[in-house]
Amino acid sequence: MQKHLFPCAWIFAALVLGILACLIAIAWMLLHPPEATRISAGAHFVWEVLRHATA
């Protein structure tokens, strides 16, 4: 009986590790966005818009 369940355990482990790898990749992308989308890079644009809106 255990010989039959052994391949299922490897498949289940591979699925769990794959899902975990995807979650880690998503978390990495959320915590380390590209330079163009960082708030500090876009702050200059926001100040320009506010300056023109109040002028």
N, C-alpha and C positions, 0 to 999 in steps of 0.2 A: 504494500500500500504506500509506503514512503517513497519508493522509486517513482510512483506515478505522480506524487505531489511535488517532487523535487524540481522539475522544469517550471511548474507554476510559480514556485517561490522565486526563481530567477526572473521570470517575466514580471511578476509583481514588483520585485526590487528594482528592475529596470524602469518600470513605469513611475514608481515613486521617485527615483533619482532624476528622471527626466523632468517631472513636474517641479521638483525642488530646484533643478538647474534653471528652469524657465522663471520661477519666482525670484531667484537670485539675480538673473539677468534683468528682469523688470525693475527690481529694487535698485540695481546699479544704475540703470538708465534714468530712473527718477531722481536719484541722489546726485548724479553727475551728468547734468544735461550738457549739450554742446555749448560752446562759448557764445554763439549768437543768441541763444535763448536765456542766458543768465540774466537775473534781475539787474545786476550791476552794469551789464553791457547795454541793457535797454533803458537804464535810468536817464541817460542823456536825452533820448528821444522823448521820454515822458516830460522832462523839464522843458524841452522845446515846445511841446504841445501846450503845456500849461502857460508858458510865457506868451505864446501867440493868442491863446484863448483869453487871457486877461488884458492883452494890449488893446 
